[in-house]
Amino acid sequence: MTEDEFTEALQRLGLSQAALGRLLDDLGEQQPAPTTVWRWADGRSRVPIGIGALLKLLEQLPTEIRAQVTRKALRA
């Protein structure tokens, strides 16, 4: 996933970079530093394969289920 694809996926999902970090934490992964997510969006670091796969999976979920998965991350 390129940095542009990453940024566009976040926008389609309605997730900020910070919300993505919180979502990863909610899913049991260590929350990445804000600068890490920024580097993915800026192209300074490659988007990990697992992150790209997660975003693509989230986009394929029915809206109601996606909302349940992301609700807590969006509230903070």
PyMOL Python script that loads the backbone (N, CA, C, O; Angstrom):
from pymol import cmd

cmd.read_pdbstr("""\
ATOM      1  N   MET A   1       0.851  -1.168   0.000  1.00  0.00           N
ATOM      2  CA  MET A   1       0.000   0.000   0.000  1.00  0.00           C
ATOM      3  C   MET A   1       0.895   1.229   0.000  1.00  0.00           C
ATOM      4  O   MET A   1       1.802   1.346   0.824  1.00  0.00           O
ATOM      5  N   THR A   2       0.639   2.134  -0.919  1.00  0.00           N
ATOM      6  CA  THR A   2       1.416   3.377  -0.990  1.00  0.00           C
ATOM      7  C   THR A   2       0.907   4.363   0.052  1.00  0.00           C
ATOM      8  O   THR A   2      -0.149   4.159   0.649  1.00  0.00           O
ATOM      9  N   GLU A   3       1.660   5.422   0.262  1.00  0.00           N
ATOM     10  CA  GLU A   3       1.227   6.445   1.210  1.00  0.00           C
ATOM     11  C   GLU A   3      -0.085   7.095   0.773  1.00  0.00           C
ATOM     12  O   GLU A   3      -0.924   7.421   1.612  1.00  0.00           O
ATOM     13  N   ASP A   4      -0.267   7.285  -0.539  1.00  0.00           N
ATOM     14  CA  ASP A   4      -1.512   7.867  -1.026  1.00  0.00           C
ATOM     15  C   ASP A   4      -2.690   6.919  -0.792  1.00  0.00           C
ATOM     16  O   ASP A   4      -3.763   7.352  -0.372  1.00  0.00           O
ATOM     17  N   GLU A   5      -2.493   5.641  -1.059  1.00  0.00           N
ATOM     18  CA  GLU A   5      -3.538   4.651  -0.812  1.00  0.00           C
ATOM     19  C   GLU A   5      -3.878   4.590   0.676  1.00  0.00           C
ATOM     20  O   GLU A   5      -5.044   4.466   1.051  1.00  0.00           O
ATOM     21  N   PHE A   6      -2.856   4.678   1.513  1.00  0.00           N
ATOM     22  CA  PHE A   6      -3.042   4.663   2.960  1.00  0.00           C
ATOM     23  C   PHE A   6      -3.895   5.856   3.392  1.00  0.00           C
ATOM     24  O   PHE A   6      -4.881   5.690   4.110  1.00  0.00           O
ATOM     25  N   THR A   7      -3.521   7.034   2.963  1.00  0.00           N
ATOM     26  CA  THR A   7      -4.241   8.252   3.334  1.00  0.00           C
ATOM     27  C   THR A   7      -5.680   8.220   2.819  1.00  0.00           C
ATOM     28  O   THR A   7      -6.611   8.603   3.528  1.00  0.00           O
ATOM     29  N   GLU A   8      -5.850   7.767   1.598  1.00  0.00           N
ATOM     30  CA  GLU A   8      -7.197   7.685   1.020  1.00  0.00           C
ATOM     31  C   GLU A   8      -8.060   6.673   1.767  1.00  0.00           C
ATOM     32  O   GLU A   8      -9.250   6.905   1.978  1.00  0.00           O
ATOM     33  N   ALA A   9      -7.463   5.553   2.166  1.00  0.00           N
ATOM     34  CA  ALA A   9      -8.210   4.539   2.923  1.00  0.00           C
ATOM     35  C   ALA A   9      -8.651   5.105   4.271  1.00  0.00           C
ATOM     36  O   ALA A   9      -9.787   4.887   4.694  1.00  0.00           O
ATOM     37  N   LEU A  10      -7.765   5.826   4.943  1.00  0.00           N
ATOM     38  CA  LEU A  10      -8.141   6.451   6.213  1.00  0.00           C
ATOM     39  C   LEU A  10      -9.312   7.411   6.009  1.00  0.00           C
ATOM     40  O   LEU A  10     -10.251   7.430   6.805  1.00  0.00           O
ATOM     41  N   GLN A  11      -9.252   8.196   4.954  1.00  0.00           N
ATOM     42  CA  GLN A  11     -10.329   9.147   4.673  1.00  0.00           C
ATOM     43  C   GLN A  11     -11.641   8.433   4.399  1.00  0.00           C
ATOM     44  O   GLN A  11     -12.683   8.828   4.920  1.00  0.00           O
ATOM     45  N   ARG A  12     -11.600   7.386   3.588  1.00  0.00           N
ATOM     46  CA  ARG A  12     -12.828   6.639   3.287  1.00  0.00           C
ATOM     47  C   ARG A  12     -13.432   6.018   4.537  1.00  0.00           C
ATOM     48  O   ARG A  12     -14.652   5.925   4.671  1.00  0.00           O
ATOM     49  N   LEU A  13     -12.566   5.596   5.446  1.00  0.00           N
ATOM     50  CA  LEU A  13     -13.025   4.972   6.681  1.00  0.00           C
ATOM     51  C   LEU A  13     -13.402   5.995   7.757  1.00  0.00           C
ATOM     52  O   LEU A  13     -13.977   5.638   8.786  1.00  0.00           O
ATOM     53  N   GLY A  14     -13.078   7.259   7.514  1.00  0.00           N
ATOM     54  CA  GLY A  14     -13.373   8.295   8.501  1.00  0.00           C
ATOM     55  C   GLY A  14     -12.454   8.242   9.708  1.00  0.00           C
ATOM     56  O   GLY A  14     -12.832   8.662  10.802  1.00  0.00           O
ATOM     57  N   LEU A  15     -11.239   7.723   9.508  1.00  0.00           N
ATOM     58  CA  LEU A  15     -10.276   7.592  10.594  1.00  0.00           C
ATOM     59  C   LEU A  15      -9.173   8.629  10.452  1.00  0.00           C
ATOM     60  O   LEU A  15      -8.630   8.831   9.366  1.00  0.00           O
ATOM     61  N   SER A  16      -8.853   9.274  11.547  1.00  0.00           N
ATOM     62  CA  SER A  16      -7.665  10.118  11.569  1.00  0.00           C
ATOM     63  C   SER A  16      -6.461   9.214  11.832  1.00  0.00           C
ATOM     64  O   SER A  16      -6.618   8.032  12.137  1.00  0.00           O
ATOM     65  N   GLN A  17      -5.283   9.769  11.712  1.00  0.00           N
ATOM     66  CA  GLN A  17      -4.082   8.992  12.015  1.00  0.00           C
ATOM     67  C   GLN A  17      -4.096   8.570  13.485  1.00  0.00           C
ATOM     68  O   GLN A  17      -3.728   7.441  13.810  1.00  0.00           O
ATOM     69  N   ALA A  18      -4.518   9.468  14.369  1.00  0.00           N
ATOM     70  CA  ALA A  18      -4.578   9.149  15.800  1.00  0.00           C
ATOM     71  C   ALA A  18      -5.622   8.067  16.072  1.00  0.00           C
ATOM     72  O   ALA A  18      -5.397   7.180  16.895  1.00  0.00           O
ATOM     73  N   ALA A  19      -6.767   8.139  15.379  1.00  0.00           N
ATOM     74  CA  ALA A  19      -7.807   7.126  15.571  1.00  0.00           C
ATOM     75  C   ALA A  19      -7.314   5.754  15.116  1.00  0.00           C
ATOM     76  O   ALA A  19      -7.642   4.743  15.737  1.00  0.00           O
ATOM     77  N   LEU A  20      -6.536   5.710  14.047  1.00  0.00           N
ATOM     78  CA  LEU A  20      -5.974   4.433  13.613  1.00  0.00           C
ATOM     79  C   LEU A  20      -5.075   3.857  14.702  1.00  0.00           C
ATOM     80  O   LEU A  20      -5.125   2.658  14.976  1.00  0.00           O
ATOM     81  N   GLY A  21      -4.262   4.691  15.318  1.00  0.00           N
ATOM     82  CA  GLY A  21      -3.411   4.227  16.412  1.00  0.00           C
ATOM     83  C   GLY A  21      -4.229   3.661  17.558  1.00  0.00           C
ATOM     84  O   GLY A  21      -3.893   2.612  18.108  1.00  0.00           O
ATOM     85  N   ARG A  22      -5.309   4.357  17.922  1.00  0.00           N
ATOM     86  CA  ARG A  22      -6.176   3.864  18.995  1.00  0.00           C
ATOM     87  C   ARG A  22      -6.851   2.560  18.600  1.00  0.00           C
ATOM     88  O   ARG A  22      -7.007   1.663  19.428  1.00  0.00           O
ATOM     89  N   LEU A  23      -7.253   2.453  17.337  1.00  0.00           N
ATOM     90  CA  LEU A  23      -7.891   1.226  16.857  1.00  0.00           C
ATOM     91  C   LEU A  23      -6.930   0.050  16.958  1.00  0.00           C
ATOM     92  O   LEU A  23      -7.321  -1.032  17.397  1.00  0.00           O
ATOM     93  N   LEU A  24      -5.691   0.248  16.561  1.00  0.00           N
ATOM     94  CA  LEU A  24      -4.698  -0.821  16.667  1.00  0.00           C
ATOM     95  C   LEU A  24      -4.524  -1.244  18.115  1.00  0.00           C
ATOM     96  O   LEU A  24      -4.401  -2.433  18.411  1.00  0.00           O
ATOM     97  N   ASP A  25      -4.514  -0.275  19.013  1.00  0.00           N
ATOM     98  CA  ASP A  25      -4.402  -0.571  20.439  1.00  0.00           C
ATOM     99  C   ASP A  25      -5.620  -1.377  20.906  1.00  0.00           C
ATOM    100  O   ASP A  25      -5.478  -2.339  21.661  1.00  0.00           O
ATOM    101  N   ASP A  26      -6.804  -0.985  20.459  1.00  0.00           N
ATOM    102  CA  ASP A  26      -8.040  -1.695  20.816  1.00  0.00           C
ATOM    103  C   ASP A  26      -8.027  -3.130  20.298  1.00  0.00           C
ATOM    104  O   ASP A  26      -8.594  -4.023  20.929  1.00  0.00           O
ATOM    105  N   LEU A  27      -7.392  -3.353  19.166  1.00  0.00           N
ATOM    106  CA  LEU A  27      -7.351  -4.680  18.564  1.00  0.00           C
ATOM    107  C   LEU A  27      -6.239  -5.556  19.145  1.00  0.00           C
ATOM    108  O   LEU A  27      -6.041  -6.690  18.709  1.00  0.00           O
ATOM    109  N   GLY A  28      -5.518  -5.022  20.128  1.00  0.00           N
ATOM    110  CA  GLY A  28      -4.510  -5.829  20.801  1.00  0.00           C
ATOM    111  C   GLY A  28      -3.087  -5.624  20.324  1.00  0.00           C
ATOM    112  O   GLY A  28      -2.166  -6.286  20.801  1.00  0.00           O
ATOM    113  N   GLU A  29      -2.906  -4.717  19.389  1.00  0.00           N
ATOM    114  CA  GLU A  29      -1.559  -4.382  18.946  1.00  0.00           C
ATOM    115  C   GLU A  29      -1.053  -3.204  19.775  1.00  0.00           C
ATOM    116  O   GLU A  29      -1.843  -2.420  20.300  1.00  0.00           O
ATOM    117  N   GLN A  30       0.245  -3.088  19.886  1.00  0.00           N
ATOM    118  CA  GLN A  30       0.789  -1.926  20.575  1.00  0.00           C
ATOM    119  C   GLN A  30       0.501  -0.690  19.735  1.00  0.00           C
ATOM    120  O   GLN A  30       0.756  -0.673  18.531  1.00  0.00           O
ATOM    121  N   GLN A  31      -0.025   0.332  20.373  1.00  0.00           N
ATOM    122  CA  GLN A  31      -0.352   1.558  19.647  1.00  0.00           C
ATOM    123  C   GLN A  31       0.932   2.178  19.112  1.00  0.00           C
ATOM    124  O   GLN A  31       1.865   2.431  19.875  1.00  0.00           O
ATOM    125  N   PRO A  32       0.985   2.425  17.795  1.00  0.00           N
ATOM    126  CA  PRO A  32       2.203   3.030  17.243  1.00  0.00           C
ATOM    127  C   PRO A  32       2.311   4.491  17.662  1.00  0.00           C
ATOM    128  O   PRO A  32       1.309   5.146  17.949  1.00  0.00           O
ATOM    129  N   ALA A  33       3.516   4.977  17.691  1.00  0.00           N
ATOM    130  CA  ALA A  33       3.729   6.395  17.989  1.00  0.00           C
ATOM    131  C   ALA A  33       3.075   7.229  16.896  1.00  0.00           C
ATOM    132  O   ALA A  33       3.043   6.817  15.736  1.00  0.00           O
ATOM    133  N   PRO A  34       2.550   8.405  17.259  1.00  0.00           N
ATOM    134  CA  PRO A  34       1.941   9.262  16.242  1.00  0.00           C
ATOM    135  C   PRO A  34       2.878   9.553  15.076  1.00  0.00           C
ATOM    136  O   PRO A  34       2.433   9.672  13.934  1.00  0.00           O
ATOM    137  N   THR A  35       4.165   9.667  15.359  1.00  0.00           N
ATOM    138  CA  THR A  35       5.103   9.943  14.264  1.00  0.00           C
ATOM    139  C   THR A  35       5.225   8.752  13.320  1.00  0.00           C
ATOM    140  O   THR A  35       5.523   8.930  12.139  1.00  0.00           O
ATOM    141  N   THR A  36       5.000   7.547  13.823  1.00  0.00           N
ATOM    142  CA  THR A  36       5.060   6.361  12.964  1.00  0.00           C
ATOM    143  C   THR A  36       3.940   6.402  11.939  1.00  0.00           C
ATOM    144  O   THR A  36       4.174   6.189  10.750  1.00  0.00           O
ATOM    145  N   VAL A  37       2.730   6.675  12.394  1.00  0.00           N
ATOM    146  CA  VAL A  37       1.587   6.736  11.482  1.00  0.00           C
ATOM    147  C   VAL A  37       1.779   7.888  10.499  1.00  0.00           C
ATOM    148  O   VAL A  37       1.456   7.759   9.318  1.00  0.00           O
ATOM    149  N   TRP A  38       2.300   9.007  10.979  1.00  0.00           N
ATOM    150  CA  TRP A  38       2.559  10.144  10.105  1.00  0.00           C
ATOM    151  C   TRP A  38       3.577   9.764   9.028  1.00  0.00           C
ATOM    152  O   TRP A  38       3.425  10.151   7.869  1.00  0.00           O
ATOM    153  N   ARG A  39       4.602   9.019   9.400  1.00  0.00           N
ATOM    154  CA  ARG A  39       5.611   8.584   8.424  1.00  0.00           C
ATOM    155  C   ARG A  39       5.005   7.675   7.360  1.00  0.00           C
ATOM    156  O   ARG A  39       5.402   7.734   6.196  1.00  0.00           O
ATOM    157  N   TRP A  40       4.037   6.826   7.753  1.00  0.00           N
ATOM    158  CA  TRP A  40       3.343   5.993   6.760  1.00  0.00           C
ATOM    159  C   TRP A  40       2.594   6.890   5.777  1.00  0.00           C
ATOM    160  O   TRP A  40       2.652   6.678   4.566  1.00  0.00           O
ATOM    161  N   ALA A  41       1.895   7.887   6.303  1.00  0.00           N
ATOM    162  CA  ALA A  41       1.090   8.773   5.451  1.00  0.00           C
ATOM    163  C   ALA A  41       1.965   9.666   4.573  1.00  0.00           C
ATOM    164  O   ALA A  41       1.578  10.029   3.463  1.00  0.00           O
ATOM    165  N   ASP A  42       3.140  10.014   5.079  1.00  0.00           N
ATOM    166  CA  ASP A  42       4.044  10.905   4.356  1.00  0.00           C
ATOM    167  C   ASP A  42       4.948  10.162   3.375  1.00  0.00           C
ATOM    168  O   ASP A  42       5.599  10.782   2.533  1.00  0.00           O
ATOM    169  N   GLY A  43       4.987   8.841   3.484  1.00  0.00           N
ATOM    170  CA  GLY A  43       5.854   8.070   2.608  1.00  0.00           C
ATOM    171  C   GLY A  43       7.273   7.934   3.095  1.00  0.00           C
ATOM    172  O   GLY A  43       8.128   7.412   2.379  1.00  0.00           O
ATOM    173  N   ARG A  44       7.539   8.395   4.302  1.00  0.00           N
ATOM    174  CA  ARG A  44       8.897   8.273   4.847  1.00  0.00           C
ATOM    175  C   ARG A  44       9.192   6.857   5.322  1.00  0.00           C
ATOM    176  O   ARG A  44      10.347   6.440   5.396  1.00  0.00           O
ATOM    177  N   SER A  45       8.119   6.118   5.647  1.00  0.00           N
ATOM    178  CA  SER A  45       8.237   4.707   6.017  1.00  0.00           C
ATOM    179  C   SER A  45       7.179   3.938   5.247  1.00  0.00           C
ATOM    180  O   SER A  45       6.104   4.460   4.953  1.00  0.00           O
ATOM    181  N   ARG A  46       7.494   2.695   4.927  1.00  0.00           N
ATOM    182  CA  ARG A  46       6.525   1.859   4.209  1.00  0.00           C
ATOM    183  C   ARG A  46       5.379   1.478   5.137  1.00  0.00           C
ATOM    184  O   ARG A  46       5.575   1.221   6.325  1.00  0.00           O
ATOM    185  N   VAL A  47       4.187   1.449   4.571  1.00  0.00           N
ATOM    186  CA  VAL A  47       3.029   0.993   5.326  1.00  0.00           C
ATOM    187  C   VAL A  47       3.177  -0.518   5.497  1.00  0.00           C
ATOM    188  O   VAL A  47       3.282  -1.238   4.504  1.00  0.00           O
ATOM    189  N   PRO A  48       3.189  -1.010   6.736  1.00  0.00           N
ATOM    190  CA  PRO A  48       3.325  -2.454   6.934  1.00  0.00           C
ATOM    191  C   PRO A  48       2.202  -3.216   6.225  1.00  0.00           C
ATOM    192  O   PRO A  48       1.071  -2.737   6.139  1.00  0.00           O
ATOM    193  N   ILE A  49       2.525  -4.387   5.728  1.00  0.00           N
ATOM    194  CA  ILE A  49       1.552  -5.196   4.987  1.00  0.00           C
ATOM    195  C   ILE A  49       0.303  -5.430   5.823  1.00  0.00           C
ATOM    196  O   ILE A  49      -0.812  -5.348   5.308  1.00  0.00           O
ATOM    197  N   GLY A  50       0.476  -5.720   7.098  1.00  0.00           N
ATOM    198  CA  GLY A  50      -0.666  -5.987   7.975  1.00  0.00           C
ATOM    199  C   GLY A  50      -1.583  -4.792   8.140  1.00  0.00           C
ATOM    200  O   GLY A  50      -2.796  -4.955   8.267  1.00  0.00           O
ATOM    201  N   ILE A  51      -1.023  -3.601   8.140  1.00  0.00           N
ATOM    202  CA  ILE A  51      -1.838  -2.389   8.272  1.00  0.00           C
ATOM    203  C   ILE A  51      -2.653  -2.186   6.999  1.00  0.00           C
ATOM    204  O   ILE A  51      -3.845  -1.886   7.060  1.00  0.00           O
ATOM    205  N   GLY A  52      -2.008  -2.350   5.853  1.00  0.00           N
ATOM    206  CA  GLY A  52      -2.741  -2.244   4.592  1.00  0.00           C
ATOM    207  C   GLY A  52      -3.856  -3.266   4.506  1.00  0.00           C
ATOM    208  O   GLY A  52      -4.963  -2.953   4.066  1.00  0.00           O
ATOM    209  N   ALA A  53      -3.564  -4.498   4.928  1.00  0.00           N
ATOM    210  CA  ALA A  53      -4.581  -5.554   4.896  1.00  0.00           C
ATOM    211  C   ALA A  53      -5.731  -5.227   5.836  1.00  0.00           C
ATOM    212  O   ALA A  53      -6.892  -5.452   5.492  1.00  0.00           O
ATOM    213  N   LEU A  54      -5.427  -4.698   7.016  1.00  0.00           N
ATOM    214  CA  LEU A  54      -6.472  -4.327   7.970  1.00  0.00           C
ATOM    215  C   LEU A  54      -7.388  -3.258   7.389  1.00  0.00           C
ATOM    216  O   LEU A  54      -8.610  -3.362   7.493  1.00  0.00           O
ATOM    217  N   LEU A  55      -6.806  -2.236   6.783  1.00  0.00           N
ATOM    218  CA  LEU A  55      -7.618  -1.165   6.212  1.00  0.00           C
ATOM    219  C   LEU A  55      -8.508  -1.684   5.085  1.00  0.00           C
ATOM    220  O   LEU A  55      -9.675  -1.305   4.985  1.00  0.00           O
ATOM    221  N   LYS A  56      -7.958  -2.545   4.243  1.00  0.00           N
ATOM    222  CA  LYS A  56      -8.761  -3.120   3.158  1.00  0.00           C
ATOM    223  C   LYS A  56      -9.891  -3.980   3.714  1.00  0.00           C
ATOM    224  O   LYS A  56     -11.008  -3.955   3.198  1.00  0.00           O
ATOM    225  N   LEU A  57      -9.600  -4.735   4.759  1.00  0.00           N
ATOM    226  CA  LEU A  57     -10.630  -5.559   5.394  1.00  0.00           C
ATOM    227  C   LEU A  57     -11.725  -4.686   6.004  1.00  0.00           C
ATOM    228  O   LEU A  57     -12.912  -4.969   5.841  1.00  0.00           O
ATOM    229  N   LEU A  58     -11.327  -3.631   6.702  1.00  0.00           N
ATOM    230  CA  LEU A  58     -12.313  -2.728   7.292  1.00  0.00           C
ATOM    231  C   LEU A  58     -13.227  -2.139   6.228  1.00  0.00           C
ATOM    232  O   LEU A  58     -14.429  -1.991   6.449  1.00  0.00           O
ATOM    233  N   GLU A  59     -12.661  -1.804   5.075  1.00  0.00           N
ATOM    234  CA  GLU A  59     -13.471  -1.226   4.003  1.00  0.00           C
ATOM    235  C   GLU A  59     -14.486  -2.222   3.451  1.00  0.00           C
ATOM    236  O   GLU A  59     -15.530  -1.819   2.937  1.00  0.00           O
ATOM    237  N   GLN A  60     -14.195  -3.507   3.549  1.00  0.00           N
ATOM    238  CA  GLN A  60     -15.094  -4.523   3.015  1.00  0.00           C
ATOM    239  C   GLN A  60     -16.190  -4.923   3.996  1.00  0.00           C
ATOM    240  O   GLN A  60     -17.166  -5.566   3.610  1.00  0.00           O
ATOM    241  N   LEU A  61     -16.032  -4.548   5.255  1.00  0.00           N
ATOM    242  CA  LEU A  61     -17.046  -4.899   6.247  1.00  0.00           C
ATOM    243  C   LEU A  61     -18.339  -4.131   6.006  1.00  0.00           C
ATOM    244  O   LEU A  61     -18.308  -2.999   5.523  1.00  0.00           O
ATOM    245  N   PRO A  62     -19.468  -4.736   6.336  1.00  0.00           N
ATOM    246  CA  PRO A  62     -20.722  -3.978   6.287  1.00  0.00           C
ATOM    247  C   PRO A  62     -20.607  -2.758   7.209  1.00  0.00           C
ATOM    248  O   PRO A  62     -19.929  -2.808   8.236  1.00  0.00           O
ATOM    249  N   THR A  63     -21.260  -1.690   6.842  1.00  0.00           N
ATOM    250  CA  THR A  63     -21.157  -0.417   7.562  1.00  0.00           C
ATOM    251  C   THR A  63     -21.415  -0.569   9.052  1.00  0.00           C
ATOM    252  O   THR A  63     -20.686   0.003   9.862  1.00  0.00           O
ATOM    253  N   GLU A  64     -22.420  -1.317   9.424  1.00  0.00           N
ATOM    254  CA  GLU A  64     -22.767  -1.471  10.840  1.00  0.00           C
ATOM    255  C   GLU A  64     -21.652  -2.152  11.624  1.00  0.00           C
ATOM    256  O   GLU A  64     -21.327  -1.735  12.736  1.00  0.00           O
ATOM    257  N   ILE A  65     -21.075  -3.179  11.056  1.00  0.00           N
ATOM    258  CA  ILE A  65     -19.994  -3.897  11.745  1.00  0.00           C
ATOM    259  C   ILE A  65     -18.751  -3.023  11.816  1.00  0.00           C
ATOM    260  O   ILE A  65     -18.078  -2.980  12.846  1.00  0.00           O
ATOM    261  N   ARG A  66     -18.443  -2.327  10.726  1.00  0.00           N
ATOM    262  CA  ARG A  66     -17.282  -1.427  10.729  1.00  0.00           C
ATOM    263  C   ARG A  66     -17.447  -0.363  11.809  1.00  0.00           C
ATOM    264  O   ARG A  66     -16.488  -0.028  12.503  1.00  0.00           O
ATOM    265  N   ALA A  67     -18.651   0.167  11.951  1.00  0.00           N
ATOM    266  CA  ALA A  67     -18.911   1.183  12.973  1.00  0.00           C
ATOM    267  C   ALA A  67     -18.679   0.623  14.375  1.00  0.00           C
ATOM    268  O   ALA A  67     -18.144   1.317  15.240  1.00  0.00           O
ATOM    269  N   GLN A  68     -19.076  -0.620  14.601  1.00  0.00           N
ATOM    270  CA  GLN A  68     -18.865  -1.245  15.905  1.00  0.00           C
ATOM    271  C   GLN A  68     -17.375  -1.410  16.196  1.00  0.00           C
ATOM    272  O   GLN A  68     -16.924  -1.190  17.320  1.00  0.00           O
ATOM    273  N   VAL A  69     -16.621  -1.796  15.178  1.00  0.00           N
ATOM    274  CA  VAL A  69     -15.183  -2.028  15.353  1.00  0.00           C
ATOM    275  C   VAL A  69     -14.438  -0.724  15.620  1.00  0.00           C
ATOM    276  O   VAL A  69     -13.508  -0.697  16.426  1.00  0.00           O
ATOM    277  N   THR A  70     -14.835   0.350  14.956  1.00  0.00           N
ATOM    278  CA  THR A  70     -14.097   1.613  15.048  1.00  0.00           C
ATOM    279  C   THR A  70     -14.671   2.597  16.064  1.00  0.00           C
ATOM    280  O   THR A  70     -14.053   3.625  16.342  1.00  0.00           O
ATOM    281  N   ARG A  71     -15.827   2.302  16.612  1.00  0.00           N
ATOM    282  CA  ARG A  71     -16.527   3.254  17.498  1.00  0.00           C
ATOM    283  C   ARG A  71     -15.651   3.783  18.622  1.00  0.00           C
ATOM    284  O   ARG A  71     -15.558   4.997  18.804  1.00  0.00           O
ATOM    285  N   LYS A  72     -15.014   2.916  19.371  1.00  0.00           N
ATOM    286  CA  LYS A  72     -14.214   3.344  20.516  1.00  0.00           C
ATOM    287  C   LYS A  72     -13.038   4.214  20.079  1.00  0.00           C
ATOM    288  O   LYS A  72     -12.738   5.213  20.732  1.00  0.00           O
ATOM    289  N   ALA A  73     -12.376   3.855  18.998  1.00  0.00           N
ATOM    290  CA  ALA A  73     -11.220   4.615  18.508  1.00  0.00           C
ATOM    291  C   ALA A  73     -11.618   6.012  18.051  1.00  0.00           C
ATOM    292  O   ALA A  73     -10.831   6.953  18.159  1.00  0.00           O
ATOM    293  N   LEU A  74     -12.837   6.146  17.541  1.00  0.00           N
ATOM    294  CA  LEU A  74     -13.295   7.444  17.047  1.00  0.00           C
ATOM    295  C   LEU A  74     -13.739   8.371  18.159  1.00  0.00           C
ATOM    296  O   LEU A  74     -13.771   9.586  17.966  1.00  0.00           O
ATOM    297  N   ARG A  75     -14.081   7.832  19.318  1.00  0.00           N
ATOM    298  CA  ARG A  75     -14.589   8.652  20.424  1.00  0.00           C
ATOM    299  C   ARG A  75     -13.519   9.419  21.158  1.00  0.00           C
ATOM    300  O   ARG A  75     -13.799  10.489  21.699  1.00  0.00           O
ATOM    301  N   ALA A  76     -12.332   8.924  21.196  1.00  0.00           N
ATOM    302  CA  ALA A  76     -11.282   9.543  22.026  1.00  0.00           C
ATOM    303  C   ALA A  76     -10.862  10.892  21.524  1.00  0.00           C
ATOM    304  O   ALA A  76      -9.992  11.529  22.118  1.00  0.00           O
TER     305      ALA A  76
END
""", "prot")
cmd.dss("prot")
cmd.show_as("cartoon", "prot")
cmd.util.cbc("prot")
cmd.orient("prot")
